[in-house]
C-alpha cells in the first residue's frame, strides 16, 4: 500500500471511532474501513518494527503494518496497521463453546511454537540490539543505561542488570539473598523471540463461516507487540500468567498452550513484586 493512500495525522486525529480502553496509555482508533492507528507519546515505533519482523520471519498471526508517522511538535508517534475484525478474547470468551475455547488455545499454542522457531539473535533485548522494553528494565533515564536495560549478551548479564536495579530500592544484604536465589533458578535457558504481554485483551478472535455456510470458523490475531524482544524461554509464560490470578479460564489456557517454568515463575513474581508494588 503506497504512502499516498495512508491516512494523514489530521485524518487520524479526526477519528472518533476509538478502539482502546479509556485508561489506556495509548489511543487506538479506526480510520475508515481498512486502518487501525495506535498513537500517543508513549507509543514506540519499535512495535511497528516488531510487527514487520514477525511477518517476515514467521507465520504468527499479527496485523499488517503499513507505516509510521511522528508529530514533531508533540512527540506523538503513530503506527498505521490493518483494521483487524473481531473482538478481544476477553470479550469473546463468554460466547465461546468449550470446543471453541480449545480451538483458540491450540491456535495460540501454534503461534507460540512458530514464534520460537525464529532463529535466536544471540543476545537478550529488543530488535537490532536495542534495550529491553519490558517494564522490569524500565529506567527514567533516556537513553537507557545498558547495564540496567540491556541489551545483554547473556542471561547472567541480564540477571546482574535486574539486581543492579533492585540495589536502588532494597538493602544490600537482601539483594545478596536474591542473587543467591537467581543463581539457582534463572540460568541455562534458551533465548526466544517473545511477545512479553500475552493476555486475553491482546488476542483478537474473528468468527467467520465456511464456504459452504455450514461451519463457524475462528481465527486469532495477536496484537500489542510493544515490549516484544529476545528473552529467556521462561519469560513468555511467566508474563502471561501475571493476570491469571483472577482469571481461571486464561490460566487454564496458558497452561495448555505454553511450557510452564514453576521455579522461574516464583522467582519472577518476587522480582516484579519488589519493582512494581
LINSUL-V401854 format. One record per residue. N is the residue number from 1. RES is the residue in one small letter. PSI is psi in whole degrees, -180 to 180 (999 if undefined). NEAR is the number of other C-alpha atoms within 12 Angstrom. Layout:
n;res;psi;near
N;RES;PSI;NEAR
N;RES;PSI;NEAR
//
This chain:
n;res;psi;near
1;x;127;15
2;x;154;8
3;x;-29;13
4;x;-19;9
5;x;-8;14
6;x;150;28
7;x;147;32
8;x;169;24
9;x;-42;27
10;x;-43;14
11;x;-41;19
12;x;-46;31
13;x;-20;23
14;x;-15;16
15;x;134;23
16;x;5;16
17;x;81;20
18;x;129;22
19;x;-21;27
20;x;161;24
21;x;152;14
22;x;-31;11
23;x;11;9
24;x;149;16
25;x;-22;15
26;x;154;25
27;x;135;29
28;x;125;34
29;x;153;35
30;x;134;30
31;x;108;30
32;x;-155;23
33;x;-26;17
34;x;-16;22
35;x;143;33
36;x;134;35
37;x;127;46
38;x;129;45
39;x;162;36
40;x;169;28
41;x;-21;21
42;x;-5;21
43;x;126;31
44;x;135;29
45;x;-8;32
46;x;-33;31
47;x;-40;36
48;x;-39;36
49;x;-41;29
50;x;-45;38
51;x;-43;40
52;x;-41;27
53;x;-45;27
54;x;-43;35
55;x;-35;23
56;x;-21;17
57;x;5;20
58;x;178;23
59;x;19;25
60;x;131;36
61;x;105;32
62;x;160;36
63;x;147;35
64;x;144;31
65;x;134;36
66;x;-22;28
67;x;173;31
68;x;156;31
69;x;153;31
70;x;131;24
71;x;102;20
72;x;-35;12
73;x;-26;8
74;x;-15;14
75;x;10;16
76;x;134;23
77;x;149;30
78;x;128;41
79;x;118;48
80;x;118;41
81;x;170;36
82;x;148;30
83;x;115;30
84;x;118;33
85;x;156;23
86;x;-165;23
87;x;157;28
88;x;148;31
89;x;-34;34
90;x;-31;24
91;x;-34;17
92;x;-28;24
93;x;-42;29
94;x;-22;14
95;x;5;16
96;x;142;23
97;x;169;14
98;x;-40;14
99;x;-39;15
100;x;-36;26
101;x;-40;30
102;x;-38;22
103;x;-46;25
104;x;-44;37
105;x;-42;33
106;x;-37;23
107;x;-40;30
108;x;-42;41
109;x;-45;28
110;x;-39;23
111;x;-42;32
112;x;-38;34
113;x;-44;23
114;x;-42;23
115;x;-38;37
116;x;-8;32
117;x;-8;21
118;x;127;25
119;x;136;17
120;x;154;23
121;x;-10;26
122;x;17;24
123;x;172;30
124;x;122;41
125;x;-171;40
126;x;174;38
127;x;152;35
128;x;35;19
129;x;42;21
130;x;164;28
131;x;157;36
132;x;134;41
133;x;-11;37
134;x;145;32
135;x;-23;23
136;x;-30;33
137;x;9;36
138;x;139;27
139;x;146;26
140;x;-21;12
141;x;136;11
142;x;126;11
143;x;154;15
144;x;150;19
145;x;115;21
146;x;-22;29
147;x;-20;26
148;x;-37;34
149;x;-4;36
150;x;-171;40
151;x;156;33
152;x;140;33
153;x;-32;27
154;x;166;25
155;x;-37;31
156;x;-40;25
157;x;-40;26
158;x;-45;36
159;x;-42;39
160;x;-36;30
161;x;-42;33
162;x;-44;40
163;x;-39;36
164;x;-40;29
165;x;-41;31
166;x;-25;32
167;x;-22;23
168;x;-15;17
169;x;-17;18
170;x;154;19
171;x;145;16
172;x;-42;16
173;x;-35;14
174;x;-37;18
175;x;-37;25
176;x;-39;18
177;x;-44;18
178;x;-37;28
179;x;-42;27
180;x;-43;18
181;x;-42;22
182;x;-37;30
183;x;-29;22
184;x;-17;16
185;x;-42;24
186;x;74;34
187;x;159;25
188;x;35;17
189;x;149;20
190;x;161;24
191;x;133;31
192;x;156;32
193;x;133;42
194;x;136;44
195;x;-52;43
196;x;-10;39
197;x;43;29
198;x;118;41
199;x;167;33
200;x;-35;36
201;x;-15;28
202;x;10;31
203;x;113;39
204;x;130;33
205;x;123;36
206;x;130;27
207;x;132;25
208;x;175;17
209;x;142;13
210;x;164;12
211;x;-33;9
212;x;-2;9
213;x;19;9
214;x;-27;9
215;x;137;12
216;x;125;18
217;x;145;20
218;x;139;32
219;x;135;32
220;x;156;37
221;x;142;36
222;x;127;42
223;x;180;40
224;x;72;36
225;x;27;40
226;x;-29;32
227;x;10;38
228;x;155;39
229;x;-168;45
230;x;119;44
231;x;163;42
232;x;154;41
233;x;-25;34
234;x;-14;36
235;x;-43;41
236;x;-55;40
237;x;-35;39
238;x;-43;38
239;x;-37;36
240;x;-24;37
241;x;-1;36
242;x;-45;28
243;x;-2;22
244;x;-7;22
245;x;-35;17
246;x;20;11
247;x;88;18
248;x;-39;15
249;x;-45;26
250;x;-39;32
251;x;-43;26
252;x;-42;21
253;x;-47;33
254;x;-42;36
255;x;-30;24
256;x;-24;23
257;x;-19;28
258;x;158;32
259;x;141;23
260;x;146;24
261;x;82;26
262;x;-43;18
263;x;-42;19
264;x;-38;29
265;x;-48;26
266;x;-40;24
267;x;-44;28
268;x;-31;32
269;x;-41;25
270;x;-46;24
271;x;-47;32
272;x;-36;24
273;x;-42;14
274;x;-36;23
275;x;-35;23
276;x;-9;15
277;x;999;9
//
